[in-house]
Amino acid sequence: MTDMALSKDGKDYTIRSMNNSRNLPAQVRRIHRLPIKRIVGYCIVLTLVAFIAGFGVFCRMVARGPGDIQRADGIVALTGGEARIPTAVRLLARGKGKRLLISGVNPSTSRRELIKLVPDSKNWFQCCIDVDRVARDTISNANETSVWIKKRRFRSLIVVTASYHMPRSLAELRRAMPDTELRPYPVTPHSVNLKSWWTDKDAMQLLMSEYVKFLPTLSRCVITQVRQGNGVFGGTRRCINGGRSR
């Protein structure tokens, strides 16, 4: 048998033997690899597209009106905007809940000052309204409301806050109260133009700011839901719409 050696010469393989040699054409496949910069660029573009699309969905969510609301065990009003407390007290007076928690009240604000916000509400404040002066932000609103819910042994809750604040509030409340049914009752502030926000610079800035805060809140809520076995998609749905987890 003749000994042969195999080597590559350009694009051809040369087979050399003891007596002669010949060139055999061979096709060499080139592996095209995307440059790192291009991959990073694609990732940035996809992230921007997802961010903008998510913002559009968020704006549609906050534009929804309250509509009719079913009765729940309790009602919580998250302070920080116009008409939230009067709206919650009126829901209580209509029998939509057994008790009302006003969460995030400034420690310097007295009950008398709160009563002045809603005419003829003194009896309701005496019998059926609790005031939380500990909460300072949406996270602590959710934590204090969770304590209140457990103390009262409530299983369902009407959430009253501004429409642009509702998605973040539901996600925080769902994180803190995974087994409580949440029923949103958004209040549309007159000072914010939500119907045509794209024409109003202040409204657009407000919505963008709230959207940026909403994203990490949603992530924390979804992680909590995944740990409970609800999955990413099921957990996301519950964090957004407030439905009962189980």
C-alpha positions as CSV (number, residue, x, y, z in Angstrom):
1,M,0.0,0.0,0.0
2,T,1.3,3.4,-0.9
3,D,1.7,5.8,2.0
4,M,-0.1,9.1,1.4
5,A,-0.3,12.4,3.3
6,L,-3.2,14.8,3.3
7,S,-2.6,18.6,3.3
8,K,-4.6,21.7,2.4
9,D,-3.3,24.0,-0.3
10,G,-5.5,27.0,-0.8
11,K,-9.0,25.8,-1.6
12,D,-7.8,22.4,-2.8
13,Y,-6.7,19.3,-0.9
14,T,-3.4,17.9,-2.2
15,I,-2.9,14.2,-1.8
16,R,0.8,13.3,-2.1
17,S,2.1,9.8,-2.5
18,M,5.5,8.4,-3.0
19,N,5.2,8.4,-6.8
20,N,3.0,11.4,-7.8
21,S,0.6,14.0,-6.4
22,R,-2.6,15.5,-7.6
23,N,-4.9,18.2,-6.6
24,L,-8.6,17.5,-5.8
25,P,-11.0,20.4,-5.8
26,A,-12.9,20.7,-2.5
27,Q,-15.6,23.1,-1.4
28,V,-14.7,24.8,1.9
29,R,-17.7,26.2,3.8
30,R,-17.3,29.5,5.4
31,I,-19.0,30.0,8.7
32,H,-20.5,33.5,8.7
33,R,-20.6,34.8,12.3
34,L,-22.4,38.0,13.2
35,P,-20.2,40.6,14.7
36,I,-20.8,41.2,18.4
37,K,-21.7,44.8,17.7
38,R,-24.4,43.8,15.3
39,I,-25.9,41.3,17.8
40,V,-25.9,44.0,20.5
41,G,-27.6,46.4,18.1
42,Y,-30.3,43.9,17.3
43,C,-30.9,43.3,21.0
44,I,-31.2,47.1,21.6
45,V,-33.7,47.5,18.8
46,L,-35.8,44.6,20.0
47,T,-35.8,46.0,23.5
48,L,-36.9,49.4,22.3
49,V,-39.7,47.9,20.2
50,A,-40.9,45.8,23.2
51,F,-40.6,48.9,25.5
52,I,-42.7,51.1,23.1
53,A,-45.3,48.4,22.5
54,G,-45.6,47.8,26.2
55,F,-46.1,51.5,26.7
56,G,-48.9,51.5,24.2
57,V,-50.6,48.7,26.0
58,F,-50.1,50.4,29.4
59,C,-51.8,53.6,28.1
60,R,-54.8,51.6,26.9
61,M,-55.0,50.1,30.4
62,V,-55.1,53.4,32.2
63,A,-57.6,54.9,29.8
64,R,-60.3,52.5,30.9
65,G,-63.2,53.9,33.0
66,P,-64.4,52.3,36.3
67,G,-67.7,51.0,35.1
68,D,-70.0,49.1,37.5
69,I,-68.3,47.3,40.4
70,Q,-69.4,44.2,42.3
71,R,-69.6,44.2,46.0
72,A,-66.4,43.1,47.9
73,D,-65.5,42.5,51.5
74,G,-63.5,45.6,51.8
75,I,-62.4,48.8,50.0
76,V,-59.0,50.5,50.0
77,A,-58.3,54.0,48.9
78,L,-54.6,54.8,48.1
79,T,-54.0,58.5,48.8
80,G,-52.0,60.8,46.7
81,G,-54.4,62.2,44.1
82,E,-57.7,64.0,43.7
83,A,-61.1,62.4,44.3
84,R,-59.8,59.1,45.6
85,I,-61.1,59.4,49.2
86,P,-64.5,60.8,48.2
87,T,-65.0,58.1,45.6
88,A,-64.1,55.4,48.1
89,V,-66.4,56.8,50.8
90,R,-69.3,56.9,48.3
91,L,-68.7,53.3,47.4
92,L,-68.8,52.4,51.1
93,A,-72.1,54.3,51.4
94,R,-73.5,52.4,48.5
95,G,-72.8,49.1,50.3
96,K,-70.0,48.0,48.0
97,G,-67.9,47.0,51.0
98,K,-68.0,46.3,54.7
99,R,-65.2,48.6,55.7
100,L,-62.9,51.2,54.0
101,L,-59.1,51.6,54.6
102,I,-57.6,54.9,53.6
103,S,-53.9,54.1,53.2
104,G,-51.0,56.6,53.2
105,V,-52.6,59.4,55.1
106,N,-50.1,62.1,56.2
107,P,-49.6,61.8,60.0
108,S,-50.3,65.5,60.4
109,T,-53.8,65.1,58.8
110,S,-56.6,64.7,61.3
111,R,-59.8,62.8,60.9
112,R,-61.7,66.0,61.0
113,E,-59.8,67.2,57.9
114,L,-60.6,63.9,56.2
115,I,-64.3,64.2,57.0
116,K,-64.3,67.7,55.4
117,L,-63.3,66.1,52.1
118,V,-66.7,64.3,52.0
119,P,-69.8,66.0,53.3
120,D,-72.0,64.0,55.6
121,S,-69.4,61.3,56.0
122,K,-68.9,61.7,59.8
123,N,-70.9,58.6,60.7
124,W,-69.0,56.5,58.2
125,F,-65.7,57.6,59.7
126,Q,-66.9,56.7,63.1
127,C,-68.2,53.2,62.2
128,C,-66.5,51.8,59.1
129,I,-63.4,53.7,58.1
130,D,-59.8,52.9,59.1
131,V,-56.9,55.2,58.5
132,D,-53.4,54.1,57.7
133,R,-50.7,56.7,58.5
134,V,-47.7,54.4,58.1
135,A,-47.5,53.9,54.3
136,R,-45.3,56.3,52.4
137,D,-45.4,54.7,48.9
138,T,-47.1,52.1,46.8
139,I,-45.1,49.2,48.2
140,S,-45.9,50.2,51.8
141,N,-49.5,50.8,50.8
142,A,-49.7,47.2,49.7
143,N,-48.0,45.9,52.8
144,E,-50.2,47.8,55.2
145,T,-53.3,46.8,53.2
146,S,-52.2,43.2,53.5
147,V,-52.0,43.5,57.3
148,W,-55.5,45.1,57.3
149,I,-57.0,42.4,55.1
150,K,-55.6,39.6,57.3
151,K,-56.9,41.2,60.4
152,R,-60.4,41.6,59.0
153,R,-60.3,38.2,57.3
154,F,-61.4,39.7,54.0
155,R,-61.1,37.7,50.8
156,S,-62.0,40.4,48.2
157,L,-61.1,44.1,47.9
158,I,-62.1,47.0,45.8
159,V,-59.0,49.2,44.9
160,V,-59.6,52.9,44.5
161,T,-56.7,55.0,43.1
162,A,-56.0,57.1,40.0
163,S,-56.3,55.3,36.7
164,Y,-52.7,55.9,35.8
165,H,-51.6,54.5,39.2
166,M,-53.9,51.5,39.0
167,P,-51.6,49.0,37.1
168,R,-48.8,49.5,39.5
169,S,-51.1,49.4,42.5
170,L,-52.7,46.1,41.4
171,A,-49.3,44.5,40.9
172,E,-48.0,45.6,44.3
173,L,-51.2,44.4,46.0
174,R,-51.1,41.1,44.2
175,R,-47.5,40.6,45.3
176,A,-48.5,41.3,49.0
177,M,-51.9,39.5,48.8
178,P,-51.6,36.6,46.4
179,D,-54.9,35.0,47.5
180,T,-57.1,38.1,47.7
181,E,-59.5,39.0,44.8
182,L,-58.8,42.6,43.7
183,R,-61.4,44.6,41.9
184,P,-60.1,47.9,40.4
185,Y,-62.1,51.0,40.5
186,P,-59.9,53.7,38.8
187,V,-60.5,57.4,39.3
188,T,-59.9,59.6,36.3
189,P,-58.2,62.8,37.5
190,H,-59.6,65.9,35.8
191,S,-56.1,67.5,35.8
192,V,-54.7,64.8,33.5
193,N,-55.7,64.4,29.8
194,L,-55.7,60.7,29.4
195,K,-58.1,60.5,26.4
196,S,-55.6,62.2,24.1
197,W,-52.4,61.9,26.1
198,W,-50.2,61.9,23.0
199,T,-51.1,65.6,22.4
200,D,-50.4,66.7,26.0
201,K,-46.8,66.9,27.1
202,D,-47.5,66.8,30.8
203,A,-49.8,63.7,30.4
204,M,-47.2,61.9,28.3
205,Q,-44.5,62.6,30.9
206,L,-46.7,61.4,33.7
207,L,-47.7,58.2,31.9
208,M,-44.1,57.4,30.9
209,S,-42.9,58.0,34.5
210,E,-45.6,55.7,35.8
211,Y,-44.8,53.1,33.1
212,V,-41.1,53.0,34.1
213,K,-42.1,52.4,37.7
214,F,-44.6,49.8,36.7
215,L,-42.2,47.5,34.9
216,P,-40.0,46.5,38.0
217,T,-43.2,46.2,40.1
218,L,-44.7,43.8,37.5
219,S,-41.5,41.8,37.5
220,R,-41.5,41.4,41.3
221,C,-45.2,40.4,41.2
222,V,-44.6,37.8,38.4
223,I,-41.7,36.3,40.3
224,T,-44.0,35.8,43.4
225,Q,-46.6,34.2,41.2
226,V,-44.1,31.9,39.5
227,R,-42.9,30.7,43.0
228,Q,-46.5,29.8,43.7
229,G,-46.7,27.7,40.6
230,N,-48.9,30.0,38.5
231,G,-46.4,30.2,35.6
232,V,-45.1,33.3,33.8
233,F,-48.1,33.9,31.6
234,G,-50.7,33.1,34.3
235,G,-48.8,35.1,36.9
236,T,-48.6,38.1,34.6
237,R,-52.3,38.0,33.9
238,R,-53.1,37.9,37.6
239,C,-50.7,40.7,38.3
240,I,-52.3,42.9,35.7
241,N,-56.0,42.3,36.1
242,G,-56.1,41.6,39.9
243,G,-58.0,38.3,39.7
244,R,-57.8,35.7,42.4
245,S,-54.6,33.6,42.3
246,R,-56.2,30.3,43.2
